[in-house]
Amino acid sequence: MMKNISYLLMSITCFVFAYAHFKGNVSLVHSYHKRKIEQENLMSYSKTMGVGMLMCGLGCLMNLLARLLRLFVLGEIFMVIGIIAGVGIMLYAQLKYNHGIF
C-alpha cells in the first residue's frame, strides 16, 4: 500500500513539473544547465524538458495501475521504460539547446 502511494506521489510531482515546463517556467532547472541556451530557444527547451518529465510521470502512473491489477513485473517494466525515455528526452534537450550537459 505504501509503494502505491509513493508511486502516485511521484507521478503527480512529475506531472506538476511537466505542466510548469510546458508553461515556459525553466526556473526548475539549475542555472548551469541552462546558461548556454539562447533566448529564442528557451521555450522549445522548456517544452522538451516538459515532455521528458511527462514520460517519467507516465511510467510511474502505469506502474501504479499495473500494481493495482497485480501485474507487478509488468508495472516495473513500464516504470523503467518511462523513466529511461524521460531521461533520454531530457538529455536530448540538454545536448541540443545547451550544447552539452553542463
Buried (B, 14 or more C-beta within 10 A) or exposed (E): EEEEEEBEEBBEBBBEBBBBBBEEEBEEBEEEBBEEBEEEBBEEBBBBBBBBBBBBBBBBBBBBBBBEEEBEEBBBBBBEBBBEBBBEBBEBBBEEBBEEEE
